Amino acid sequence: MKLKNKTIGIWGYGRVGTAAATLCTDLGAHVIVYDASPEVLKTCPYARTQSIDQLFAHADYIIPSPGVDITQYKDTYSGIWLLELDLFQSLFHKKIIAITGSIGKTSVTHMLTQALKAAGWRVHAAGNIGTPMLSMIAQQDALDAIVLEVSSFQLEHTQSFAPDLALWTNLYPNHLDRHKTVELYCAAKYQIIAHQTATQQALISTDLYNQIIRYQPKSSLHFFNPTQKPIHHPSGFAANWLIIEKALELLHVPFPEALIVEPLEHRLEHITTINGATFINDSKSTTPASTLAAVNALQAPHITLLLGGLSKGIDRTPLIETLATKNITVHCFGKEAVSLFDACKRYNVPATCHKTLESAVQHSLSSICPQDIVLLSPAGSSFDEFTNYEQRGTFFKSLITCYKKQIDCD
């Protein structure tokens, strides 16, 4: 895509916006930036505009950050949109592997990247996992492939993105505050294979067969049964390892027998053990399904669960009803703590209610016993108290580290 001398509007100056602005500048484009936060724009080195109307008036194309919902503007300003994934594909000429799903996509992205590296591939993970994909375009000569974690926000309005291999792990209700219905959420996820050709492959859970077939995709479809046991199962969730095995088969890569995958930060991350109690940071779990998966993966006589954040339009009551069958105490925190606490009372789940994560942690520390697991797995987004789940997880770890230092000094 030729952007030289074009005026490119960047809507949202976060990770994606910053990478997009740098790329477009390198390609000879003129960049103007709009962000709803005046504080963010204070450090922006590019031309800035104070309103979205001015951005529309002056830009030849607009690159919206994934967190920006362009639905209400999409048709009125058709032809002006340049989506991150579409732009990336037009400029990246190596193999693209893309992964989406409601839970597990970060872990699968990380695990597959490590497996390919162990097999000798020059590969990097990017996208929703942390590294902006547009920043990898300049580095593609040093790569054989890229593994992208892609979200429904990134996929929703894509017009041409078609990875060489698409992995769709599962589908659970998520982001209903934006997508409104599970059907629309599924339709957004489907965009990972919507533009694929018959020479491009898709690996999808058998649970999604009916949702996929009705769209009549052109992809070379392959399915995995999430209940099937993988041949290789070094550690972690069996379903994830099964996906890795199947993906490597499609890529004609033998499974690396000596594979060691380093744990991900903020995803079932072991922090420390204090007086026999284990502290685990699972701040990445922002849906009920991912929190339930975390709880089921852990074995302990008793779990102290820190539950909070924003629901994203998802009813968390069924999660709490399920927790009633387990030996769990819940400490509710954040903007929706009262409603979570009320649901716990309704299902006789032992619980407390707190305005902040810090308060919930301090309360949990006063009642832990040896062999307990203290688990931060909020089943909600972080935006009531924190900028992102990483900041929330880092804050939790700092509280536990301070607590350990106090115990060691006593």
N, C-alpha and C positions, 0 to 999 in steps of 0.2 A: 504494500500500500504506500502510495506517494503522499507524504504530508508536508513536503517542503513548501514553505511560504503560505501554508494554510494557517488559519487561526483556530486553535484547538482550545475549547473550554473544558476545564477540569472541575467537575462538580463533586466536592468533598476532598479535602486535602489531608487525608490520612495516609496509611501505608500505600494503598493502591494509587491514590491521587498523586502522591509524591513520586512514585516510580513512573507513573504515566507522564507527568510533567517533564521529568528528566529525559525519558525516551523521546518524547515529541520534540523537545529542544534539540537533542542530538540529531534528530532527523530533519532539522531545519524549519520546524514549525514555530509559529508565534503562540505562546501560551498565556491564557488568562484563567484565573482561578476564582471559584466561588465556594465558600464554606459558610454554613449557618452559624458557626462559632467565630465571633470576632477575635477571640483569643488565639485560635489556630492560625488565622491569617496574619497575625502580628509577626510571625517568623517566616512567612512565605516570601521567597525572593522574586517571585514572578508578578506580573501585572495582576491586579485584583479588581474584582467588581463587587458591589455591595448588594446586588439583588440577582435573583435568577432570571428576571426579565432582561436585564442587561446582558447576561451571559447568552441568552437566546438571540439577542439582537446583534451581537458582535462575533459569535463563533460560527465557523464553517461546520465544525463537528463538535460534539460534546461527549466526553468520556465520563460517565457517572460512576462513582464508587459503588460497590455492591450494596452498601447499606442505604443507598438512596433509592427510594421507590419512585420510578419514573412512569408508573402506569397511567396516571392522569394526564401526563404530557405526551405519551408515546405517539399517539395517532395525530395529535395536533401538529407536532413537530417531526413528523415522519421524515426519514432521510438524513436527519442530523445526528443520529445516535451512532456512537462508535463504542461497542461493548468491549470490555477488557478481554474476554475470551476470544472474540472474533479478531481483535487487533493482534493478540498474541499469535494466533494460528497463522495469520497472514505474514508474519515476520519470523516465525520460528520454523526451521526447516529440518529438524531432527524428529525422531519418534516421540509421539505424545501419548502418555498413558494418563488417563483421568479417572478419578475415583470420587463417587458421591454416595450418599446414604444418610439416614437419620442418626444412626449411632455407629461408631467404629471406623468411620472413614479416616480420621486422623491416625489411628493406630495402624490401619491397613496401609495407608500411604507411607508411614514411617517404616513398617515392616517390609513392604515390597521394595522400597528404596534400599534398605540395608541388604536384602537378599540379592538384589541385582548388583550392588557393589561387591558383595562377597563372591559373585559369579564373574567378576571382572569387568562389569559395565561401568562406563563413566556416566553417572546419573546423579541428579539432584532433585530433591523434593521442594515444591513451591506451591503457591496459591494460598488457599485458606489455612494452610498449616503454618504460615508465618512469613516466609520469603515471598514478596510480591513477584508474580510470574513475569511481569514486564521487565523487571530488573535482570532477568536471566537471558533476555534476547542477546545482549552484548556478549554473553559468555557461552553461546551455543556451540562455538567451534571446539570447545573443550569437553563437549558432552556427546554421548551416544543417544541419550534419551532424557526426557524429563517426566517426573511423576507429579501430577497436579492433584491436590485436594480441591474439589470445587463444590460450592454450596448452591442451594436453590436460588439465593440472591444473585450469584454470578451467572447462573444458567438461564434464569427466567426469560430474558428477552433476546437471547443469542439468535443470530440469523445464519451463521455458517459454521460455527465451531463443531468439529468432527474429529475426535481423537482417534488414533490408530487402534487403541484398546481402551474401552470404557468399562469400568467396574461400578456396579450399582449394588451396594451391600444389603440394603433393607429399606423399609418405609414405615415410619411411625409418625403420628401427628407431631408437627413442629412448625414454628413460625406462623401460626394461624392468625396472629395479630397483623401480619402482612398479607399472607396468601388467602386468608378468610376461610377456606374450606380445605379438607384433606385432598379433594379432587384437584383443586388448583395447585396445591403444593406438589402433588404427584406429577401434574402436567409440567411444572417448572423443572422437577428432577428429570423428567423424560427428555429434556433438551440435551442431555449428555449423549443420547444416541439418535436424536431426531434428524440430524443432518449427515449421519454416517452413510457410507456407501456399502455395497456388498463385499468390498475388499477390506473393510474395517470391521473389527471384532468387538463384541460386547459380552461381558460376563455378568450374569444377573441371578439373583436369588430366585429359586423356584416359587417362592411366596409371591413374587411379583409377576408371574407368567400372565395372568388374566389382564392385569393393568397394562402390560406391555403389548400384548398381541393385538388389542383393539386399535392401536395406533398404526399397525402394519409397518413396522420398521424395516428398512432395507439392510440393516446390519447383518453380519454373520453372527447369529445369536448362539450363546453357550450359557448353560445354566448350572448352578451348584445348589445342592440341598443343604441348607444351614444346619440340619440335624445330623448330617453325615460326619463321621469322625475322620479327621485328617490323618494321613500316614505319618507325617512329621508333626510333632506337637511339643516343641522345646519348652514353651511356657505360655501363659496368657490364655486368651479366649480361643477355644477350639475352632469356632466358626471363622475367626480371622485367619487362622493358619490354613484352613481349608481354602479360603479365597486366595491366599498366597500361592498354595500349591497349584490351583487351577490356572491362575494368572501366569505362573512360570511355564506351565505346560503350553499355553497358547503362545507364549513368547519363545518357545523352544529352548528354554533355559533349565538345565538340571537343578534340582533343589540342592543348595550348598549344604553339605552335611555338617560342616563346622560352623554353621551360622549362629552368631550371638547377637541378639538385638538389644541394644541399650534401652532402658525404660524411658518413656516419654515424660517430660515434665508436665505436671498438672493432670495426668491421667493415671489413676491408681498409683501415685508416686509415694513410695515409702519415705517418710520424713525422718522418723526416729522412734526409738522405744524408750519409754520413761517408766521406771518402776513396774516393768512387765506389760504396760499398756502401749499399744502400737498406734501411731498417728499417720494417717494417709490423706494426701492431697489429691482430690479428684475434682478440682474446680472446673475441669473441661466438661463434666457432665452437666449439661444445661437443659436436659429433657427428662421426664419421668422414666422413659425407657432406658436411658443410659444410666441413671441412678439405680434403677432396679437391677440392671446388669452388673453394676459395681457391687451392690449388696450381695447378690447371688454368687459373685466370684470370691467373696471373702468368707472365711470360716473362723468364728470366734464365739465364745459363750455368750457374749453380749456386744452389740454395736451401738455406739453413740453417734447418731447421724445429724449433721448440720445441714438443714434444709432451708432454702430461701431464695432470694433473688426474685426476678420477674418471670411470670409463667409463659409469656409470649402467646397468650391466648389459649393455652392448653390447660385442660382440667386436671389438676394434680390429685384430686380426690381418689381416683382408682389406685394410684400409687400408695397413698396412705392406707387405703383399705387393705392392700396387699401386705403392707408392713405390719398390720395387726396380727398376722400369722407368724411373725418372727420376734425374736427377743431383741427388740430395738427400742431405744429411747431417742426421741426426736427433739432437737433444739431448733426452733423456727426463728429465722432472722430476716430482717429487711422490710421492704415496703409492703409485702404481702404476708407478713408474719402472722397477723391476727387471723386471717382466713385459713392459713395452714394449721394454726393452733386449734381453731374451731373444728376443722376436719379431723384432727388427731383426737380431740375429745369425743367426737361423734363415733369414732371407731375404737375407742378405748386404747389408743396408743399413748403411752406415757410421753409427755411433751412439756416444753417450756416455751415462752414467747419473748422475743428480744427485738429491739429496734435495729441493732447493728450486729454484724458478724462478730466483732470484738466482744460484745456483751455475751453472745451465745457461747463463744469459745471459753471465756472466763468462767461462765457457769458450768460448762461441761468439765472443766479442769477440777472443779471442787467435788466431783462425784465419781470420778473414774476409779476402776479397780484393776488389779493385775489381770492380764489376758484380755482385757477389753480392747476393742478397736474404736478409735475416734476418727470418724470419716467425714471429711468435707466433700459432699457430693450433692450440690444444691438443687438439681432438677429445675434450674431456672437460670436466666441470663443474669449478668452482673451489673446491669446499667443503673440499678437503683442506688448503689454505693460506689461502684468502681467503673473504670474506663473499659475494662475487658476482663475475661476470665483469668488471664495471666496475672493481672494486677491483684485480683481477688486471691488467687492461689499463693502468690508471693507474700501477700499480707498475712495469710493464714500461717504460712511457714515461719514468718518472722515472729508471730505470736508464740508459736510452739518452741522456737529456738530460744526466745527470751525465758519462757517457762522452764526449759531444760537447764539453762544457766542458773536460774534461781534455785532449782532443786540441787544442782551440783554444788552450789555454794553453801547450802544449808548443812 
